[in-house]
Amino acid sequence: MIKKVHYSLNKFNQKMGISVTLPVPTKRSLKRSQYANGLIATGCLVLSVPFSSKLLLGIGVLSAASIVVTQMEIKALDE
């Protein structure tokens, strides 16, 4: 998915006449992102219960979904 986004953005940048180099995430940086999202998801989900906060629950769910997507990207880098 990252490759598709980079391709689309590079195509758009060429049409606009912009010269931008997009960084390519490494496996290590994706794992760090996954770990950080895990901490955020856990914290938000735990705090959403005693505070009855739908916002914290939503952020926790989105962070958990981000963990899954990041794992898929890590597997795609291995291929």
MARNULO-982091 format. One record per residue: x negated, y, z negated of N, C-alpha, C in turn; residue number from 1. Coordinates in Angstrom, 1 decimal, m for minus. Layout:
<recs>
@n.east = X&n.north = Y&n.up = Z&ca.east = X&ca.north = Y&ca.up = Z&c.east = X&c.north = Y&c.up = Z&num = NUM
...
</recs>
This chain:
<recs>
@n.east = m0.8&n.north = m1.2&n.up = 0.0&ca.east = 0.0&ca.north = 0.0&ca.up = 0.0&c.east = m0.9&c.north = 1.3&c.up = 0.0&num = 1
@n.east = m2.0&n.north = 1.2&n.up = m0.7&ca.east = m2.9&ca.north = 2.4&ca.up = m0.7&c.east = m3.4&c.north = 2.7&c.up = 0.7&num = 2
@n.east = m3.7&n.north = 1.6&n.up = 1.4&ca.east = m4.3&ca.north = 1.8&ca.up = 2.8&c.east = m3.2&c.north = 2.4&c.up = 3.7&num = 3
@n.east = m1.9&n.north = 2.1&n.up = 3.5&ca.east = m0.9&ca.north = 2.6&ca.up = 4.3&c.east = m0.7&c.north = 4.1&c.up = 4.0&num = 4
@n.east = m0.8&n.north = 4.5&n.up = 2.7&ca.east = m0.6&ca.north = 5.9&ca.up = 2.3&c.east = m1.8&c.north = 6.7&c.up = 2.8&num = 5
@n.east = m3.0&n.north = 6.1&n.up = 2.7&ca.east = m4.2&ca.north = 6.8&ca.up = 3.2&c.east = m4.1&c.north = 7.1&c.up = 4.7&num = 6
@n.east = m3.6&n.north = 6.0&n.up = 5.5&ca.east = m3.5&ca.north = 6.2&ca.up = 6.9&c.east = m2.5&c.north = 7.3&c.up = 7.3&num = 7
@n.east = m1.3&n.north = 7.3&n.up = 6.6&ca.east = m0.3&ca.north = 8.3&ca.up = 6.8&c.east = m0.8&c.north = 9.7&c.up = 6.5&num = 8
@n.east = m1.5&n.north = 9.8&n.up = 5.4&ca.east = m2.0&ca.north = 11.1&ca.up = 5.0&c.east = m3.1&c.north = 11.6&c.up = 5.9&num = 9
@n.east = m3.9&n.north = 10.7&n.up = 6.4&ca.east = m5.0&ca.north = 11.1&ca.up = 7.3&c.east = m4.4&c.north = 11.5&c.up = 8.6&num = 10
@n.east = m3.3&n.north = 10.8&n.up = 9.1&ca.east = m2.6&ca.north = 11.2&ca.up = 10.3&c.east = m2.0&c.north = 12.6&c.up = 10.2&num = 11
@n.east = m1.4&n.north = 12.8&n.up = 9.0&ca.east = m0.7&ca.north = 14.1&ca.up = 8.8&c.east = m1.8&c.north = 15.2&c.up = 8.7&num = 12
@n.east = m2.9&n.north = 14.9&n.up = 8.0&ca.east = m4.0&ca.north = 15.9&ca.up = 7.9&c.east = m4.6&c.north = 16.3&c.up = 9.3&num = 13
@n.east = m4.7&n.north = 15.3&n.up = 10.2&ca.east = m5.2&ca.north = 15.6&ca.up = 11.5&c.east = m4.3&c.north = 16.5&c.up = 12.3&num = 14
@n.east = m3.0&n.north = 16.2&n.up = 12.1&ca.east = m2.0&ca.north = 17.1&ca.up = 12.8&c.east = m2.0&c.north = 18.5&c.up = 12.3&num = 15
@n.east = m2.3&n.north = 18.7&n.up = 11.0&ca.east = m2.3&ca.north = 20.0&ca.up = 10.4&c.east = m3.7&c.north = 20.7&c.up = 10.6&num = 16
@n.east = m4.7&n.north = 19.9&n.up = 11.0&ca.east = m6.0&ca.north = 20.5&ca.up = 11.2&c.east = m6.8&c.north = 20.6&c.up = 9.9&num = 17
@n.east = m6.4&n.north = 19.8&n.up = 8.9&ca.east = m7.0&ca.north = 19.8&ca.up = 7.6&c.east = m8.1&c.north = 18.7&c.up = 7.5&num = 18
@n.east = m9.2&n.north = 19.0&n.up = 7.0&ca.east = m10.3&ca.north = 17.9&ca.up = 6.8&c.east = m10.4&c.north = 17.6&c.up = 5.3&num = 19
@n.east = m9.8&n.north = 16.5&n.up = 4.9&ca.east = m9.8&ca.north = 16.1&ca.up = 3.5&c.east = m10.2&c.north = 14.6&c.up = 3.5&num = 20
@n.east = m11.1&n.north = 14.3&n.up = 2.5&ca.east = m11.5&ca.north = 12.9&ca.up = 2.3&c.east = m10.8&c.north = 12.4&c.up = 1.1&num = 21
@n.east = m10.0&n.north = 11.4&n.up = 1.3&ca.east = m9.2&ca.north = 10.8&ca.up = 0.2&c.east = m10.1&c.north = 9.8&c.up = m0.5&num = 22
@n.east = m10.1&n.north = 9.8&n.up = m1.9&ca.east = m10.9&ca.north = 8.8&ca.up = m2.6&c.east = m10.2&c.north = 7.4&c.up = m2.5&num = 23
@n.east = m11.0&n.north = 6.4&n.up = m2.4&ca.east = m10.5&ca.north = 5.0&ca.up = m2.4&c.east = m10.7&c.north = 4.4&c.up = m3.8&num = 24
@n.east = m9.6&n.north = 4.0&n.up = m4.5&ca.east = m9.8&ca.north = 3.5&ca.up = m5.8&c.east = m10.5&c.north = 2.2&c.up = m5.8&num = 25
@n.east = m11.4&n.north = 2.0&n.up = m6.8&ca.east = m12.1&ca.north = 0.8&ca.up = m7.0&c.east = m11.3&c.north = m0.2&c.up = m7.9&num = 26
@n.east = m11.7&n.north = m1.4&n.up = m7.9&ca.east = m11.0&ca.north = m2.4&ca.up = m8.8&c.east = m11.1&c.north = m2.0&c.up = m10.2&num = 27
@n.east = m12.2&n.north = m1.4&n.up = m10.6&ca.east = m12.5&ca.north = m1.0&ca.up = m12.0&c.east = m11.5&c.north = 0.1&c.up = m12.4&num = 28
@n.east = m11.4&n.north = 1.1&n.up = m11.5&ca.east = m10.5&ca.north = 2.3&ca.up = m11.8&c.east = m9.1&c.north = 1.8&c.up = m11.9&num = 29
@n.east = m8.7&n.north = 0.9&n.up = m11.0&ca.east = m7.3&ca.north = 0.4&ca.up = m11.1&c.east = m7.0&c.north = m0.4&c.up = m12.4&num = 30
@n.east = m8.0&n.north = m1.1&n.up = m12.9&ca.east = m7.9&ca.north = m1.9&ca.up = m14.1&c.east = m7.8&c.north = m0.9&c.up = m15.3&num = 31
@n.east = m8.5&n.north = 0.2&n.up = m15.2&ca.east = m8.5&ca.north = 1.2&ca.up = m16.3&c.east = m7.1&c.north = 1.9&c.up = m16.3&num = 32
@n.east = m6.6&n.north = 2.2&n.up = m15.1&ca.east = m5.3&ca.north = 2.7&ca.up = m15.0&c.east = m4.2&c.north = 1.8&c.up = m15.5&num = 33
@n.east = m4.4&n.north = 0.5&n.up = m15.2&ca.east = m3.4&ca.north = m0.5&ca.up = m15.7&c.east = m3.4&c.north = m0.5&c.up = m17.3&num = 34
@n.east = m4.6&n.north = m0.5&n.up = m17.8&ca.east = m4.8&ca.north = m0.5&ca.up = m19.3&c.east = m4.1&c.north = 0.8&c.up = m19.9&num = 35
@n.east = m4.4&n.north = 1.9&n.up = m19.3&ca.east = m3.8&ca.north = 3.2&ca.up = m19.9&c.east = m2.3&c.north = 3.1&c.up = m19.8&num = 36
@n.east = m1.7&n.north = 2.6&n.up = m18.6&ca.east = m0.3&ca.north = 2.5&ca.up = m18.5&c.east = 0.3&c.north = 1.5&c.up = m19.5&num = 37
@n.east = m0.5&n.north = 0.5&n.up = m19.8&ca.east = 0.0&ca.north = m0.5&ca.up = m20.9&c.east = 0.1&c.north = 0.2&c.up = m22.2&num = 38
@n.east = m0.8&n.north = 1.0&n.up = m22.6&ca.east = m0.8&ca.north = 1.8&ca.up = m23.8&c.east = 0.4&c.north = 2.7&c.up = m23.8&num = 39
@n.east = 0.6&n.north = 3.5&n.up = m22.7&ca.east = 1.7&ca.north = 4.4&ca.up = m22.7&c.east = 3.0&c.north = 3.7&c.up = m22.7&num = 40
@n.east = 3.2&n.north = 2.6&n.up = m22.0&ca.east = 4.4&ca.north = 1.8&ca.up = m22.0&c.east = 4.7&c.north = 1.3&c.up = m23.4&num = 41
@n.east = 3.8&n.north = 0.7&n.up = m24.0&ca.east = 4.0&ca.north = 0.2&ca.up = m25.4&c.east = 4.4&c.north = 1.3&c.up = m26.3&num = 42
@n.east = 3.6&n.north = 2.4&n.up = m26.3&ca.east = 3.9&ca.north = 3.5&ca.up = m27.2&c.east = 5.3&c.north = 4.1&c.up = m27.0&num = 43
@n.east = 5.6&n.north = 4.3&n.up = m25.8&ca.east = 7.0&ca.north = 4.9&ca.up = m25.5&c.east = 8.1&c.north = 4.0&c.up = m25.8&num = 44
@n.east = 7.9&n.north = 2.7&n.up = m25.5&ca.east = 9.0&ca.north = 1.7&ca.up = m25.8&c.east = 9.2&c.north = 1.5&c.up = m27.3&num = 45
@n.east = 8.1&n.north = 1.5&n.up = m28.0&ca.east = 8.2&ca.north = 1.3&ca.up = m29.5&c.east = 8.8&c.north = 2.6&c.up = m30.1&num = 46
@n.east = 8.4&n.north = 3.8&n.up = m29.7&ca.east = 9.0&ca.north = 5.0&ca.up = m30.3&c.east = 10.4&c.north = 5.3&c.up = m29.8&num = 47
@n.east = 10.8&n.north = 4.7&n.up = m28.7&ca.east = 12.2&ca.north = 5.0&ca.up = m28.2&c.east = 13.2&c.north = 4.3&c.up = m29.1&num = 48
@n.east = 12.9&n.north = 3.3&n.up = m29.8&ca.east = 13.8&ca.north = 2.6&ca.up = m30.6&c.east = 14.2&c.north = 3.4&c.up = m31.9&num = 49
@n.east = 13.2&n.north = 3.8&n.up = m32.7&ca.east = 13.6&ca.north = 4.5&ca.up = m33.9&c.east = 14.2&c.north = 5.9&c.up = m33.6&num = 50
@n.east = 13.7&n.north = 6.6&n.up = m32.5&ca.east = 14.2&ca.north = 7.9&ca.up = m32.2&c.east = 15.4&c.north = 7.9&c.up = m31.3&num = 51
@n.east = 15.8&n.north = 6.8&n.up = m30.8&ca.east = 17.0&ca.north = 6.7&ca.up = m29.9&c.east = 16.8&c.north = 7.6&c.up = m28.7&num = 52
@n.east = 15.6&n.north = 7.6&n.up = m28.2&ca.east = 15.3&ca.north = 8.5&ca.up = m27.1&c.east = 15.4&c.north = 7.8&c.up = m25.7&num = 53
@n.east = 16.3&n.north = 8.3&n.up = m24.9&ca.east = 16.4&ca.north = 7.7&ca.up = m23.5&c.east = 15.2&c.north = 8.1&c.up = m22.7&num = 54
@n.east = 14.7&n.north = 9.3&n.up = m22.9&ca.east = 13.5&ca.north = 9.8&ca.up = m22.2&c.east = 12.3&c.north = 8.9&c.up = m22.4&num = 55
@n.east = 12.0&n.north = 8.6&n.up = m23.7&ca.east = 10.9&ca.north = 7.8&ca.up = m24.0&c.east = 11.1&c.north = 6.4&c.up = m23.4&num = 56
@n.east = 12.3&n.north = 5.9&n.up = m23.5&ca.east = 12.6&ca.north = 4.6&ca.up = m22.9&c.east = 12.4&c.north = 4.6&c.up = m21.4&num = 57
@n.east = 12.8&n.north = 5.6&n.up = m20.7&ca.east = 12.6&ca.north = 5.8&ca.up = m19.3&c.east = 11.1&c.north = 5.8&c.up = m18.9&num = 58
@n.east = 10.3&n.north = 6.6&n.up = m19.7&ca.east = 8.9&ca.north = 6.7&ca.up = m19.4&c.east = 8.2&c.north = 5.4&c.up = m19.6&num = 59
@n.east = 8.6&n.north = 4.7&n.up = m20.7&ca.east = 8.1&ca.north = 3.3&ca.up = m21.0&c.east = 8.4&c.north = 2.4&c.up = m19.9&num = 60
@n.east = 9.6&n.north = 2.4&n.up = m19.3&ca.east = 9.9&ca.north = 1.5&ca.up = m18.2&c.east = 9.1&c.north = 1.8&c.up = m17.0&num = 61
@n.east = 9.0&n.north = 3.1&n.up = m16.7&ca.east = 8.2&ca.north = 3.5&ca.up = m15.5&c.east = 6.8&c.north = 3.1&c.up = m15.6&num = 62
@n.east = 6.2&n.north = 3.2&n.up = m16.8&ca.east = 4.8&ca.north = 2.8&ca.up = m17.0&c.east = 4.7&c.north = 1.3&c.up = m16.9&num = 63
@n.east = 5.6&n.north = 0.6&n.up = m17.4&ca.east = 5.6&ca.north = m0.9&ca.up = m17.2&c.east = 5.7&c.north = m1.3&c.up = m15.7&num = 64
@n.east = 6.5&n.north = m0.6&n.up = m15.0&ca.east = 6.6&ca.north = m0.8&ca.up = m13.5&c.east = 5.3&c.north = m0.5&c.up = m12.8&num = 65
@n.east = 4.6&n.north = 0.5&n.up = m13.3&ca.east = 3.4&ca.north = 0.9&ca.up = m12.7&c.east = 2.3&c.north = m0.1&c.up = m13.0&num = 66
@n.east = 2.4&n.north = m0.8&n.up = m14.1&ca.east = 1.4&ca.north = m1.9&ca.up = m14.3&c.east = 1.6&c.north = m3.0&c.up = m13.3&num = 67
@n.east = 2.8&n.north = m3.3&n.up = m13.0&ca.east = 3.1&ca.north = m4.4&ca.up = m12.0&c.east = 2.6&c.north = m4.0&c.up = m10.6&num = 68
@n.east = 2.8&n.north = m2.7&n.up = m10.2&ca.east = 2.4&ca.north = m2.2&ca.up = m8.9&c.east = 0.9&c.north = m2.2&c.up = m8.8&num = 69
@n.east = 0.2&n.north = m1.8&n.up = m9.9&ca.east = m1.2&ca.north = m1.7&ca.up = m10.0&c.east = m1.8&c.north = m3.1&c.up = m9.8&num = 70
@n.east = m1.2&n.north = m4.1&n.up = m10.5&ca.east = m1.7&ca.north = m5.5&ca.up = m10.4&c.east = m1.6&c.north = m6.0&c.up = m8.9&num = 71
@n.east = m0.5&n.north = m5.6&n.up = m8.2&ca.east = m0.4&ca.north = m6.0&ca.up = m6.8&c.east = m1.5&c.north = m5.3&c.up = m6.0&num = 72
@n.east = m1.8&n.north = m4.1&n.up = m6.3&ca.east = m2.9&ca.north = m3.4&ca.up = m5.6&c.east = m4.2&c.north = m4.1&c.up = m5.8&num = 73
@n.east = m4.5&n.north = m4.5&n.up = m7.1&ca.east = m5.7&ca.north = m5.2&ca.up = m7.4&c.east = m5.8&c.north = m6.5&c.up = m6.6&num = 74
@n.east = m4.7&n.north = m7.2&n.up = m6.5&ca.east = m4.7&ca.north = m8.5&ca.up = m5.7&c.east = m5.0&c.north = m8.2&c.up = m4.3&num = 75
@n.east = m4.4&n.north = m7.1&n.up = m3.8&ca.east = m4.6&ca.north = m6.7&ca.up = m2.3&c.east = m6.1&c.north = m6.3&c.up = m2.1&num = 76
@n.east = m6.8&n.north = m5.8&n.up = m3.0&ca.east = m8.2&ca.north = m5.4&ca.up = m2.9&c.east = m9.0&c.north = m6.7&c.up = m2.8&num = 77
@n.east = m8.6&n.north = m7.8&n.up = m3.5&ca.east = m9.4&ca.north = m9.0&ca.up = m3.5&c.east = m9.3&c.north = m9.7&c.up = m2.1&num = 78
@n.east = m8.2&n.north = m9.4&n.up = m1.4&ca.east = m8.0&ca.north = m10.1&ca.up = m0.1&c.east = m8.8&c.north = m9.5&c.up = 1.0&num = 79
</recs>
